[in-house]
Amino acid sequence: MSQPHESPRKPYPLSGSPAAVALITGASQGIGHAIALRLASLGIHLMLCARNTEKLTALQARIQSQYPEITCLIRPCDVRDAGQVQAVVDDTLSTLGRVDILINNAGVAPQIGLFQESSIADIDRTIDTNLKGCMYAMRAVIPQMVQQQGGTIININSVAGKTAYPYWSVYDASKFGLHALTEAVAEEQRNNHIKVIGIYPGAVDTPIWDGLQLESEPRREGMLTPEDIAEAVVYALNQPTNLFIKEIILGPLKPAV
């Protein structure tokens, strides 16, 4: 009887020995916070970065209390600054030895309105955070992933990276750019066994809505939760190394009415 064919590369482990190392941007709240907790529950070592060090410190304490077997480090970082991003990656490599997973999650939303009314500050903040911040992080981690011949980069995008919404034009542009970046780099890195995956959620109940001058309060009970996105991340990470899921589009089963 012939033996079943086995792939020359083992399935990518989310836990085991040695444990994987994940770097998460925008980890202090919302989606990044949920992803950090979920990956910690799987035994993955973490480097968490964000601008809000107070919230990062609280998250680190929670993770270390619940999962004392893993290493959870935190660093302040504004992803708009390429030097800060590179420093976090360098610090991760020197302290944890590798980066197996990069979660580009840091993001902002500008004020909603006609494009010509957008402020230069809002344009710069949105493009620099949502697009260039991801570029900086990917550029910093890919050389090490190439050297180790493996890794996964997950870019938390938005359905606004698939469909342009009026009055969200600057946000749309940042997310369409991230979509293009994700697809292009995914093709560049296939031969290095590096997966670059886009996750495209609909509206998610996170603090990103706070402070937006909307005509009416968003119906948050009909939104996805940060934990929903974290489960999609785990699903993408938990696939065999020879299987590439290029994107995941998420929406609620029953939209709000």
MARBA-3410 file (N, C-alpha, C, O; in Angstrom, 1 decimal):
257
0.9,-1.2,0.0,0.0,0.0,0.0,0.9,1.2,0.0,1.8,1.3,0.8 ~ 0.6,2.2,-0.9,1.4,3.4,-1.0,1.1,4.3,0.2,0.0,4.3,0.8 ~ 2.2,5.0,0.7,2.1,5.9,1.8,1.4,7.2,1.3,1.7,7.6,0.2 ~ 0.6,7.8,2.2,0.0,9.1,1.8,1.1,10.2,1.6,2.1,10.2,2.3 ~ 0.9,11.0,0.6,1.9,12.1,0.3,1.9,13.1,1.5,0.9,13.5,2.0
3.1,13.5,1.9,3.3,14.5,3.0,4.0,15.7,2.4,4.9,15.5,1.7 ~ 3.5,16.8,2.7,4.1,18.1,2.3,5.5,18.2,2.9,5.7,17.8,4.1 ~ 6.5,18.7,2.1,7.8,18.8,2.7,7.9,19.9,3.8,8.9,19.9,4.5 ~ 6.9,20.7,3.9,6.9,21.8,4.9,5.7,21.5,5.9,4.6,21.3,5.5 ~ 6.0,21.5,7.2,5.0,21.2,8.2,4.0,22.3,8.3,4.3,23.4,7.9
2.8,22.0,8.8,1.8,23.1,9.0,2.4,24.1,10.0,3.2,23.8,10.9 ~ 2.0,25.4,9.7,2.6,26.5,10.5,2.0,26.4,11.9,0.7,26.5,12.1 ~ 2.8,26.2,13.0,2.2,26.1,14.3,2.0,27.4,15.0,2.8,28.3,14.9 ~ 0.8,27.6,15.6,0.5,28.7,16.4,1.0,28.6,17.8,1.1,29.5,18.6 ~ 1.3,27.3,18.2,1.9,27.1,19.5,2.8,25.9,19.4,2.9,25.3,18.3
3.6,25.7,20.4,4.5,24.6,20.3,5.9,25.1,20.7,6.0,26.1,21.3 ~ 6.9,24.3,20.4,8.3,24.7,20.8,9.2,24.7,19.6,9.3,23.7,18.9 ~ 9.8,25.8,19.3,9.7,27.1,20.0,8.4,27.8,19.6,7.9,27.7,18.5 ~ 7.9,28.6,20.6,6.7,29.4,20.3,7.0,30.5,19.3,8.1,31.0,19.2 ~ 6.0,30.8,18.5,6.1,31.9,17.5,6.2,33.2,18.2,5.8,33.4,19.4
6.7,34.2,17.5,6.8,35.6,18.0,5.9,36.5,17.1,6.1,36.5,15.8 ~ 5.1,37.3,17.7,4.2,38.2,16.9,4.5,39.6,17.3,4.6,39.9,18.5 ~ 4.5,40.5,16.3,4.6,42.0,16.5,3.3,42.6,16.1,2.9,42.4,15.0 ~ 2.6,43.3,17.0,1.3,43.9,16.7,1.4,45.4,16.9,1.8,45.9,18.0 ~ 1.0,46.1,15.9,1.0,47.6,16.0,-0.5,48.0,16.4,-1.4,47.3,16.1
-0.6,49.2,17.0,-1.9,49.6,17.4,-2.5,48.7,18.4,-3.7,48.4,18.3 ~ -1.7,48.1,19.4,-2.2,47.0,20.2,-2.9,47.5,21.5,-3.3,46.7,22.3 ~ -3.0,48.8,21.7,-3.4,49.3,23.0,-4.9,49.2,23.2,-5.4,49.2,24.3 ~ -5.7,49.1,22.1,-7.1,49.1,22.2,-7.7,48.5,21.0,-7.0,48.2,20.0 ~ -9.0,48.2,21.0,-9.8,47.8,19.8,-9.3,46.5,19.3,-9.1,45.5,20.0
-9.1,46.4,18.0,-8.8,45.2,17.3,-7.4,44.7,17.7,-7.3,43.5,18.0 ~ -6.4,45.5,17.8,-5.1,45.1,18.2,-5.1,44.5,19.6,-4.4,43.5,19.8 ~ -5.8,45.1,20.5,-6.0,44.6,21.9,-6.5,43.2,21.9,-6.0,42.3,22.5 ~ -7.6,43.0,21.1,-8.2,41.7,21.0,-7.3,40.6,20.4,-7.3,39.5,20.8 ~ -6.6,41.0,19.3,-5.7,40.1,18.7,-4.5,39.7,19.7,-4.2,38.5,19.7
-4.0,40.7,20.4,-3.0,40.4,21.4,-3.4,39.3,22.4,-2.7,38.4,22.7 ~ -4.6,39.5,23.0,-5.2,38.6,23.9,-5.4,37.2,23.3,-5.1,36.2,24.0 ~ -5.9,37.1,22.1,-6.1,35.8,21.5,-4.8,35.1,21.2,-4.7,33.9,21.4 ~ -3.8,35.8,20.7,-2.6,35.1,20.4,-1.8,34.7,21.6,-1.2,33.7,21.7 ~ -2.0,35.5,22.7,-1.4,35.1,24.0,-2.0,33.8,24.5,-1.3,33.0,25.0
-3.3,33.7,24.2,-4.0,32.4,24.7,-3.5,31.2,23.9,-3.7,30.1,24.4 ~ -2.8,31.4,22.8,-2.2,30.3,22.0,-0.8,30.1,22.3,-0.1,29.2,21.7 ~ -0.2,30.8,23.3,1.2,30.6,23.7,2.2,31.4,22.8,3.3,31.0,22.8 ~ 1.7,32.4,22.1,2.6,33.1,21.2,3.3,34.3,22.0,2.6,35.0,22.6 ~ 4.6,34.4,21.8,5.3,35.5,22.5,4.9,36.8,21.7,4.7,36.8,20.5
4.9,37.9,22.4,4.4,39.2,21.9,5.3,40.4,22.1,5.9,40.5,23.1 ~ 5.4,41.2,21.0,5.9,42.5,21.1,4.7,43.4,20.7,4.2,43.4,19.5 ~ 4.2,44.2,21.6,3.1,45.1,21.4,3.5,46.5,21.4,4.3,47.0,22.2 ~ 3.1,47.3,20.4,3.4,48.7,20.3,2.2,49.5,20.0,1.3,49.1,19.3 ~ 2.2,50.8,20.5,1.2,51.7,20.2,1.7,53.1,20.8,2.7,53.1,21.4
0.9,54.1,20.6,1.2,55.4,21.2,0.8,55.5,22.6,1.5,56.2,23.4 ~ -0.2,54.8,23.0,-0.8,55.0,24.4,-0.1,54.0,25.3,-0.5,52.8,25.4 ~ 0.9,54.4,26.0,1.7,53.5,26.8,1.0,53.1,28.1,1.2,52.0,28.6 ~ 0.1,53.9,28.6,-0.7,53.6,29.7,-1.6,52.3,29.5,-1.6,51.4,30.3 ~ -2.3,52.4,28.3,-3.1,51.2,28.0,-2.3,50.0,27.6,-2.7,48.9,27.9
-1.1,50.2,27.0,-0.2,49.1,26.7,0.2,48.4,28.0,0.3,47.2,28.1 ~ 0.6,49.2,29.0,1.0,48.7,30.3,0.0,47.8,30.9,0.2,46.8,31.5 ~ -1.3,48.3,30.9,-2.4,47.6,31.4,-2.6,46.3,30.7,-2.9,45.2,31.3 ~ -2.5,46.3,29.4,-2.7,45.1,28.6,-1.5,44.1,28.9,-1.8,42.9,29.1 ~ -0.3,44.6,29.0,0.8,43.7,29.3,0.6,43.0,30.7,0.8,41.8,30.8
0.1,43.8,31.7,-0.1,43.2,33.0,-1.2,42.1,32.9,-1.0,41.1,33.6 ~ -2.2,42.4,32.2,-3.3,41.4,32.0,-2.8,40.1,31.4,-3.1,39.0,31.9 ~ -2.0,40.2,30.3,-1.5,39.1,29.6,-0.5,38.3,30.5,-0.6,37.0,30.6 ~ 0.4,39.0,31.2,1.3,38.3,32.0,0.7,37.6,33.2,1.2,36.6,33.7 ~ -0.4,38.2,33.7,-1.2,37.5,34.8,-1.9,36.3,34.3,-1.9,35.2,35.0
-2.5,36.3,33.1,-3.3,35.2,32.6,-2.4,34.1,31.9,-2.7,33.0,32.0 ~ -1.3,34.6,31.3,-0.5,33.6,30.5,1.0,33.8,30.9,1.8,34.4,30.1 ~ 1.4,33.4,32.1,2.7,33.7,32.6,3.8,33.0,31.9,5.0,33.3,32.0 ~ 3.4,32.0,31.0,4.4,31.2,30.3,4.9,31.9,29.1,6.0,31.5,28.5 ~ 4.3,33.0,28.7,4.8,33.7,27.5,5.5,35.0,27.8,5.3,35.5,28.9
6.3,35.5,26.9,6.9,36.8,27.0,6.1,37.8,26.3,5.7,37.6,25.1 ~ 5.7,38.9,27.0,5.0,40.0,26.4,5.7,41.3,26.7,5.8,41.7,27.8 ~ 6.2,41.8,25.6,7.0,43.1,25.7,6.2,44.2,25.1,5.4,44.0,24.2 ~ 6.3,45.4,25.6,5.6,46.6,25.1,6.6,47.7,24.7,7.6,47.9,25.4 ~ 6.3,48.4,23.7,7.2,49.6,23.3,6.3,50.7,22.8,5.4,50.4,22.0
6.5,51.9,23.2,5.8,53.0,22.6,6.2,53.2,21.2,7.4,53.1,20.9 ~ 5.3,53.5,20.3,5.7,53.7,18.9,4.6,54.4,18.1,3.4,54.0,18.2 ~ 5.0,55.4,17.4,4.1,56.1,16.4,4.5,55.6,15.0,5.6,55.9,14.6 ~ 3.6,54.8,14.4,4.0,54.2,13.1,4.2,55.2,12.0,4.7,54.8,10.9 ~ 3.9,56.4,12.2,4.2,57.4,11.2,5.6,57.8,11.1,6.1,58.4,10.2
6.4,57.3,12.1,7.8,57.6,12.2,8.6,56.3,11.9,8.6,55.4,12.6 ~ 9.2,56.3,10.7,9.9,55.1,10.2,11.0,54.7,11.2,11.3,53.5,11.4 ~ 11.7,55.6,11.8,12.7,55.3,12.7,12.2,54.6,14.0,12.8,53.6,14.4 ~ 11.1,55.0,14.5,10.5,54.3,15.6,10.1,52.9,15.3,10.3,52.0,16.1 ~ 9.5,52.7,14.1,9.1,51.4,13.7,10.3,50.5,13.6,10.3,49.3,14.0
11.4,51.0,12.9,12.6,50.1,12.8,13.1,49.8,14.1,13.6,48.7,14.3 ~ 13.1,50.7,15.1,13.6,50.5,16.4,12.9,49.4,17.1,13.5,48.6,17.8 ~ 11.5,49.4,16.9,10.7,48.3,17.6,11.1,47.0,17.0,11.2,46.0,17.7 ~ 11.2,46.9,15.7,11.5,45.6,15.0,12.9,45.2,15.5,13.1,44.0,15.8 ~ 13.9,46.1,15.5,15.2,45.7,15.9,15.2,45.2,17.4,15.9,44.3,17.7
14.4,45.9,18.2,14.3,45.5,19.6,13.7,44.1,19.7,14.1,43.3,20.5 ~ 12.7,43.8,18.9,12.0,42.5,18.9,13.0,41.4,18.5,13.1,40.4,19.2 ~ 13.8,41.7,17.5,14.8,40.7,17.1,15.9,40.4,18.1,16.4,39.3,18.3 ~ 16.3,41.5,18.8,17.4,41.4,19.8,16.9,40.7,21.1,17.7,40.0,21.7 ~ 15.6,40.9,21.4,15.1,40.4,22.7,14.4,39.0,22.5,14.6,38.1,23.4
13.7,38.9,21.4,12.9,37.6,21.2,13.5,36.7,20.1,13.0,35.6,19.9 ~ 14.4,37.3,19.4,15.2,36.4,18.4,14.6,36.3,17.0,15.4,35.9,16.1 ~ 13.4,36.7,16.8,12.8,36.5,15.5,11.4,37.2,15.5,10.9,37.6,16.5 ~ 10.9,37.4,14.3,9.5,37.9,14.1,8.8,36.9,13.1,9.2,36.8,11.9 ~ 7.9,36.1,13.6,7.2,35.2,12.7,5.9,35.7,12.2,5.5,35.4,11.1
5.3,36.7,12.9,4.0,37.2,12.6,4.1,38.7,12.8,4.5,39.2,13.8 ~ 3.7,39.5,11.7,3.5,40.9,11.9,2.0,41.2,11.6,1.4,40.8,10.6 ~ 1.4,41.9,12.6,0.0,42.3,12.5,0.0,43.8,12.3,0.2,44.5,13.3 ~ -0.2,44.3,11.1,-0.3,45.8,10.9,-1.7,46.2,11.2,-2.6,46.0,10.4 ~ -1.9,46.7,12.4,-3.3,47.1,12.8,-3.5,48.6,13.1,-4.6,49.0,13.1
-2.4,49.3,13.4,-2.6,50.7,13.7,-3.3,51.4,12.6,-3.0,51.3,11.4 ~ -4.3,52.2,13.0,-5.1,52.9,12.0,-5.9,54.1,12.6,-6.2,54.1,13.8 ~ -6.2,55.0,11.8,-7.0,56.2,12.2,-8.1,56.5,11.1,-8.0,56.0,10.0 ~ -9.1,57.2,11.5,-10.1,57.7,10.6,-10.2,59.2,10.6,-10.2,59.8,11.7 ~ -10.2,59.9,9.5,-10.3,61.3,9.5,-11.7,61.8,9.7,-12.6,61.0,9.7
-11.9,63.1,9.8,-13.2,63.6,9.8,-13.9,63.3,8.5,-13.3,63.4,7.4 ~ -15.2,63.1,8.6,-16.0,62.7,7.4,-16.5,64.0,6.7,-17.0,64.9,7.4 ~ -16.4,64.0,5.4,-16.9,65.2,4.6,-16.4,65.2,3.2,-15.8,64.2,2.8 ~ -16.8,66.2,2.5,-16.3,66.4,1.1,-14.8,66.4,1.1,-14.1,67.0,2.0 ~ -14.2,65.9,0.0,-12.8,65.8,-0.1,-12.1,67.1,0.0,-11.1,67.3,0.7
-12.7,68.1,-0.7,-12.0,69.4,-0.8,-12.0,70.1,0.6,-11.4,71.1,0.7 ~ -12.8,69.6,1.5,-12.9,70.2,2.8,-11.9,69.5,3.8,-11.8,69.9,5.0 ~ -11.2,68.5,3.3,-10.3,67.7,4.2,-9.1,68.6,4.5,-8.6,69.4,3.7 ~ -8.7,68.6,5.8,-7.5,69.4,6.2,-6.3,68.7,5.8,-6.2,67.4,5.7 ~ -5.2,69.4,5.5,-3.9,68.8,5.2,-3.5,67.9,6.4,-2.9,66.9,6.2
-3.7,68.4,7.6,-3.3,67.6,8.8,-4.0,66.2,8.8,-3.4,65.2,9.1 ~ -5.3,66.2,8.4,-6.1,65.0,8.4,-5.6,64.0,7.3,-5.5,62.8,7.5 ~ -5.3,64.6,6.1,-4.7,63.8,5.0,-3.4,63.2,5.4,-3.2,62.0,5.2 ~ -2.5,64.0,5.9,-1.2,63.5,6.3,-1.3,62.4,7.4,-0.7,61.3,7.3 ~ -2.1,62.7,8.4,-2.3,61.7,9.5,-2.8,60.4,9.0,-2.4,59.3,9.5
-3.8,60.4,8.1,-4.5,59.2,7.7,-3.6,58.4,6.8,-3.4,57.2,7.0 ~ -3.0,59.0,5.8,-2.1,58.3,4.9,-0.8,57.8,5.6,-0.4,56.7,5.4 ~ -0.3,58.7,6.5,1.0,58.3,7.2,0.7,57.1,8.1,1.6,56.3,8.3 ~ -0.4,57.1,8.7,-0.7,56.0,9.7,-1.2,54.7,9.0,-0.6,53.7,9.1 ~ -2.2,54.8,8.2,-2.9,53.7,7.6,-2.1,53.0,6.5,-2.2,51.8,6.3
-1.3,53.8,5.7,-0.6,53.2,4.6,0.9,53.2,4.8,1.5,52.1,4.8 ~ 1.5,54.4,5.1,2.9,54.4,5.2,3.4,53.7,6.5,4.5,53.1,6.5 ~ 2.6,53.7,7.6,3.0,52.9,8.7,3.1,51.5,8.5,4.0,50.8,9.0 ~ 2.2,50.9,7.6,2.3,49.5,7.3,3.5,49.3,6.4,4.2,48.3,6.5 ~ 3.8,50.2,5.5,5.0,50.1,4.6,6.2,50.0,5.5,7.1,49.1,5.3
6.4,50.9,6.5,7.6,50.9,7.3,7.7,49.6,8.1,8.8,49.1,8.1 ~ 6.6,49.1,8.6,6.8,47.8,9.4,7.1,46.6,8.5,7.9,45.8,8.8 ~ 6.5,46.6,7.3,6.7,45.5,6.4,8.2,45.5,5.9,8.9,44.5,5.9 ~ 8.6,46.7,5.6,10.0,46.9,5.1,11.0,46.5,6.2,12.1,46.0,5.8 ~ 10.7,46.7,7.4,11.6,46.4,8.5,11.6,44.9,8.8,12.7,44.4,9.2
10.5,44.1,8.7,10.5,42.7,9.1,10.8,41.8,8.0,11.3,40.7,8.2 ~ 10.6,42.2,6.7,10.7,41.2,5.6,12.1,40.7,5.5,12.3,39.5,5.3 ~ 13.2,41.5,5.6,14.5,40.9,5.5,14.8,39.7,6.4,15.4,38.7,6.0 ~ 14.3,39.8,7.7,14.5,38.8,8.6,13.7,37.6,8.3,14.1,36.4,8.4 ~ 12.4,37.8,7.8,11.6,36.7,7.4,12.2,36.0,6.1,12.1,34.8,6.0
12.8,36.7,5.2,13.4,36.1,4.1,14.6,35.2,4.6,14.8,34.1,4.1 ~ 15.3,35.7,5.5,16.5,35.0,6.1,16.0,33.6,6.7,16.6,32.6,6.5 ~ 14.9,33.7,7.4,14.4,32.5,8.1,13.5,31.7,7.2,13.0,30.6,7.5 ~ 13.2,32.2,6.0,12.4,31.5,5.0,11.0,31.1,5.5,10.6,30.0,5.4 ~ 10.3,32.2,6.0,9.0,32.0,6.5,8.5,33.1,7.3,9.3,33.8,8.0
7.2,33.3,7.4,6.6,34.3,8.2,5.2,34.7,7.6,4.9,34.3,6.4 ~ 4.4,35.4,8.4,3.1,35.8,8.0,2.9,37.3,8.3,3.2,37.7,9.5 ~ 2.5,38.1,7.4,2.2,39.5,7.6,0.7,39.6,7.3,0.2,39.3,6.2 ~ 0.0,40.1,8.3,-1.5,40.4,8.2,-1.7,41.9,8.3,-1.4,42.5,9.3 ~ -2.3,42.4,7.2,-2.7,43.8,7.2,-4.2,44.0,7.5,-5.0,43.5,6.7
-4.5,44.6,8.6,-5.9,44.8,8.9,-6.4,46.0,8.1,-6.1,47.2,8.4 ~ -7.1,45.7,7.1,-7.6,46.7,6.1,-9.1,47.1,6.5,-9.4,47.2,7.7 ~ -9.9,47.2,5.5,-11.3,47.6,5.7,-12.1,47.3,4.4,-11.5,47.3,3.4 ~ -13.4,47.2,4.5,-14.2,47.1,3.3,-14.0,48.4,2.5,-14.3,48.4,1.3 ~ -13.5,49.4,3.1,-13.2,50.7,2.4,-12.0,50.5,1.5,-11.7,51.4,0.7
-11.3,49.4,1.7,-10.2,49.1,0.7,-10.7,48.3,-0.5,-9.9,48.0,-1.4 ~ -11.9,48.0,-0.5,-12.6,47.3,-1.6,-13.6,48.1,-2.3,-13.7,48.1,-3.6 ~ -14.3,49.0,-1.6,-15.4,49.8,-2.2,-15.2,51.2,-1.6,-15.0,51.4,-0.4 ~ -15.1,52.2,-2.5,-14.9,53.6,-2.1,-16.3,54.2,-1.6,-17.3,54.1,-2.3 ~ -16.2,54.8,-0.5,-17.4,55.4,0.1,-17.3,56.9,0.1,-16.3,57.5,0.5
-18.4,57.6,-0.5,-18.3,59.0,-0.5,-18.3,59.6,0.9,-18.8,59.0,1.9 ~ -17.6,60.7,1.0,-17.3,61.4,2.3,-16.3,60.7,3.2,-16.0,61.2,4.2 ~ -15.8,59.6,2.7,-14.7,58.9,3.4,-13.5,58.9,2.4,-12.6,57.9,2.5 ~ -13.3,59.8,1.5,-12.4,59.7,0.4,-10.9,59.5,0.9,-10.2,58.7,0.3 ~ -10.5,60.2,1.9,-9.1,60.1,2.3,-8.9,58.7,3.0,-7.9,58.1,2.7
-9.8,58.3,3.8,-9.8,57.0,4.4,-9.8,55.9,3.3,-9.0,55.0,3.3 ~ -10.7,56.1,2.3,-10.7,55.1,1.2,-9.4,55.0,0.5,-8.9,53.9,0.2 ~ -8.7,56.2,0.3,-7.5,56.2,-0.5,-6.4,55.4,0.3,-5.6,54.7,-0.2 ~ -6.4,55.6,1.7,-5.4,54.9,2.5,-5.6,53.4,2.4,-4.6,52.7,2.4 ~ -6.8,53.0,2.4,-7.1,51.6,2.5,-7.0,50.9,1.1,-6.6,49.8,1.0
-7.3,51.6,0.0,-7.1,51.1,-1.3,-5.6,51.0,-1.5,-5.1,50.0,-2.2 ~ -4.8,51.9,-1.0,-3.4,51.8,-1.2,-2.8,50.6,-0.4,-1.9,49.9,-0.9 ~ -3.4,50.4,0.8,-2.9,49.2,1.6,-3.3,47.9,0.9,-2.6,46.9,0.9 ~ -4.5,47.9,0.2,-4.9,46.7,-0.6,-3.8,46.4,-1.7,-3.4,45.3,-1.8 ~ -3.4,47.5,-2.4,-2.5,47.3,-3.5,-1.1,46.8,-2.9,-0.5,45.9,-3.5
-0.7,47.4,-1.8,0.6,47.0,-1.2,0.5,45.6,-0.8,1.5,44.9,-1.0 ~ -0.5,45.2,-0.2,-0.7,43.8,0.3,-0.6,42.8,-0.9,0.2,41.8,-0.8 ~ -1.3,43.1,-1.9,-1.3,42.1,-3.1,0.1,42.1,-3.7,0.6,41.0,-4.1 ~ 0.7,43.2,-3.9,2.0,43.3,-4.6,3.1,42.6,-3.8,3.8,41.8,-4.4 ~ 3.2,42.9,-2.5,4.2,42.2,-1.7,4.0,40.7,-1.5,4.9,40.0,-1.4
2.7,40.3,-1.5,2.4,38.9,-1.4,3.0,38.2,-2.6,3.5,37.1,-2.4 ~ 2.9,38.7,-3.8,3.5,38.1,-4.9,5.0,38.1,-4.9,5.6,37.1,-5.3 ~ 5.5,39.2,-4.4,7.0,39.3,-4.3,7.6,38.2,-3.4,8.7,37.8,-3.7 ~ 6.9,37.9,-2.4,7.5,37.1,-1.3,7.0,35.6,-1.3,7.4,34.9,-0.4 ~ 6.2,35.2,-2.3,5.8,33.8,-2.3,6.9,32.8,-2.3,6.9,31.8,-1.5
8.0,33.1,-3.0,9.1,32.1,-3.1,9.9,32.1,-1.8,10.7,31.2,-1.6 ~ 9.7,33.0,-0.9,10.4,33.0,0.4,9.5,32.5,1.5,9.8,32.5,2.6 ~ 8.4,31.8,1.1,7.4,31.2,2.0,6.9,32.2,3.0,6.6,31.9,4.2 ~ 6.7,33.5,2.6,6.1,34.5,3.4,4.7,34.8,2.9,4.6,35.1,1.7 ~ 3.8,34.7,3.7,2.4,35.0,3.4,2.1,36.5,3.7,2.4,36.9,4.9
1.4,37.2,2.8,1.0,38.6,3.1,-0.5,38.6,2.9,-1.0,38.4,1.7 ~ -1.3,38.8,3.9,-2.7,38.6,3.9,-3.5,39.9,4.3,-3.0,40.6,5.2 ~ -4.5,40.2,3.5,-5.4,41.3,3.9,-6.6,40.8,4.5,-7.3,39.9,4.1 ~ -7.0,41.5,5.6,-8.3,41.2,6.3,-9.1,42.5,6.1,-8.7,43.6,6.5 ~ -10.4,42.3,5.6,-11.2,43.4,5.2,-12.5,43.4,6.0,-13.5,42.9,5.5
-12.6,43.9,7.2,-13.8,43.9,8.0,-14.7,45.1,7.6,-14.3,46.1,7.1 ~ -16.0,44.8,7.8,-17.0,45.9,7.8,-16.8,46.7,9.1,-15.8,46.6,9.7 ~ -17.8,47.5,9.4,-17.8,48.3,10.6,-17.5,47.5,11.9,-18.2,46.5,12.1 ~ -16.5,47.9,12.7,-16.2,47.2,13.9,-16.4,48.2,15.1,-16.0,49.3,15.0 ~ -16.9,47.7,16.1,-17.2,48.5,17.3,-15.9,48.7,18.1,-15.5,48.0,19.0
-15.2,49.8,17.7,-13.9,50.1,18.3,-13.9,51.7,18.6,-14.8,52.4,18.2 ~ -12.9,52.1,19.4,-12.8,53.6,19.6,-12.6,54.4,18.4,-12.6,55.7,18.5 ~ -12.3,53.9,17.2,-12.1,54.7,16.1,-13.3,55.6,15.7,-13.1,56.6,15.1 ~ -14.5,55.2,16.2,-15.7,56.0,15.9,-15.7,57.2,16.8,-16.4,58.2,16.5 ~ -15.0,57.2,18.0,-15.1,58.3,18.9,-14.6,59.5,18.3,-13.5,59.5,17.8
-15.3,60.6,18.4,-14.8,61.9,18.0,-15.1,62.2,16.5,-14.9,63.3,16.1 ~ -15.6,61.2,15.8,-16.0,61.5,14.4,-17.3,62.3,14.4,-18.3,62.0,15.1 ~ -17.4,63.4,13.6,-18.6,64.2,13.6,-19.6,63.7,12.6,-19.7,64.2,11.5 ~ -20.3,62.6,13.0,-21.3,62.0,12.2,-22.6,62.7,12.4,-22.9,63.2,13.5 ~ -23.5,62.6,11.4,-24.8,63.2,11.5,-25.7,62.4,12.5,-26.5,63.0,13.2
-25.4,61.1,12.7,-26.1,60.4,13.7,-25.2,59.4,14.3,-24.2,59.0,13.7 ~ -25.4,59.0,15.5,-24.6,58.0,16.2,-24.6,56.6,15.5,-25.7,56.1,15.2 ~ -23.5,56.0,15.2,-23.5,54.8,14.5,-24.2,53.7,15.4,-24.1,53.7,16.6 ~ -24.9,52.8,14.7,-25.6,51.7,15.4,-24.6,50.6,15.7,-24.4,49.7,14.9 ~ -24.0,50.7,16.9,-22.9,49.8,17.2,-23.3,48.4,17.5,-22.5,47.4,17.3
-24.6,48.2,17.9,-25.0,46.8,18.1,-25.0,45.9,16.9,-25.1,44.7,17.0 ~ -25.0,46.5,15.7,-25.0,45.8,14.5,-23.6,45.6,13.9,-23.4,45.1,12.8 ~ -22.6,46.1,14.6,-21.2,46.0,14.1,-20.5,44.7,14.5,-21.0,44.0,15.4 ~ -19.4,44.4,13.8,-18.5,43.3,14.2,-17.8,43.7,15.5,-17.8,44.9,15.9 ~ -17.3,42.7,16.2,-16.5,43.0,17.4,-15.1,42.8,17.2,-14.7,42.1,16.2
-14.2,43.4,17.9,-12.8,43.2,17.8,-12.4,41.7,17.9,-11.5,41.2,17.2 ~ -13.1,41.0,18.7,-12.9,39.6,18.9,-13.2,38.8,17.6,-12.6,37.8,17.3 ~ -14.2,39.2,16.8,-14.5,38.6,15.5,-13.2,38.7,14.6,-12.9,37.7,14.0 ~ -12.6,39.9,14.6,-11.4,40.1,13.8,-10.3,39.2,14.3,-9.5,38.6,13.5 ~ -10.1,39.1,15.6,-9.1,38.3,16.1,-9.2,36.8,15.7,-8.2,36.1,15.4
-10.5,36.3,15.7,-10.7,34.9,15.2,-10.3,34.8,13.8,-9.8,33.7,13.4 ~ -10.6,35.8,12.9,-10.2,35.7,11.5,-8.7,35.6,11.4,-8.1,34.9,10.5 ~ -8.0,36.4,12.2,-6.5,36.4,12.2,-6.0,35.0,12.6,-5.1,34.5,11.9 ~ -6.6,34.4,13.6,-6.1,33.0,14.0,-6.4,32.0,12.9,-5.6,31.2,12.6 ~ -7.6,32.2,12.3,-7.9,31.3,11.2,-6.8,31.4,10.1,-6.4,30.4,9.5
-6.5,32.6,9.7,-5.5,32.8,8.6,-4.1,32.2,9.0,-3.4,31.6,8.2 ~ -3.7,32.4,10.3,-2.4,31.9,10.8,-2.4,30.4,10.9,-1.3,29.8,10.8 ~ -3.5,29.8,11.1,-3.5,28.4,11.4,-3.6,27.5,10.2,-3.9,26.3,10.3 ~ -3.4,28.0,9.0,-3.4,27.2,7.8,-2.0,26.6,7.5,-1.0,27.2,7.9 ~ -2.0,25.5,6.8,-0.7,24.9,6.5,0.1,25.8,5.7,-0.4,26.7,5.0
1.4,25.7,5.7,2.3,26.6,5.1,2.2,26.6,3.6,2.5,27.5,2.9 ~ 1.7,25.5,3.0,1.6,25.4,1.5,0.2,26.0,1.1,0.0,26.0,-0.1 ~ -0.6,26.5,2.0,-1.9,27.0,1.6,-1.9,28.5,1.9,-1.5,29.0,3.0 ~ -2.3,29.3,0.8,-2.2,30.8,0.9,-3.6,31.3,0.8,-4.2,31.2,-0.3 ~ -4.1,31.9,1.8,-5.4,32.6,1.8,-5.0,34.1,1.6,-4.5,34.7,2.6
-5.3,34.7,0.5,-4.8,36.0,0.2,-5.6,37.1,0.9,-5.1,38.2,1.2 ~ -6.9,36.8,1.2,-7.7,37.8,1.9,-8.9,37.2,2.5,-9.4,36.1,2.1 ~ -9.4,37.9,3.5,-10.6,37.5,4.2,-11.5,38.8,4.4,-11.1,39.8,4.9 ~ -12.7,38.7,3.8,-13.7,39.8,3.9,-14.7,39.4,5.0,-15.3,38.3,4.9 ~ -14.9,40.3,5.9,-15.8,40.0,7.1,-17.0,41.0,7.1,-16.8,42.2,6.9
-18.1,40.5,7.5,-19.3,41.3,7.7,-20.2,40.6,8.7,-20.1,39.3,8.8 ~ -21.1,41.3,9.3,-22.1,40.6,10.2,-23.1,39.8,9.5,-23.5,40.1,8.3 ~ -23.5,38.7,10.0,-24.5,37.8,9.4,-25.8,38.5,9.2,-26.5,38.4,8.2 ~ -26.2,39.3,10.2,-27.4,40.0,10.2,-27.1,41.5,10.4,-26.9,41.9,11.6 ~ -27.1,42.3,9.3,-26.8,43.7,9.5,-27.8,44.5,10.3,-28.9,44.0,10.4
-27.4,45.6,10.9,-28.3,46.4,11.7,-29.3,47.0,10.8,-29.1,47.3,9.6 ~ -30.5,47.2,11.3,-31.7,47.8,10.6,-32.1,49.0,11.3,-33.1,49.7,10.9
END
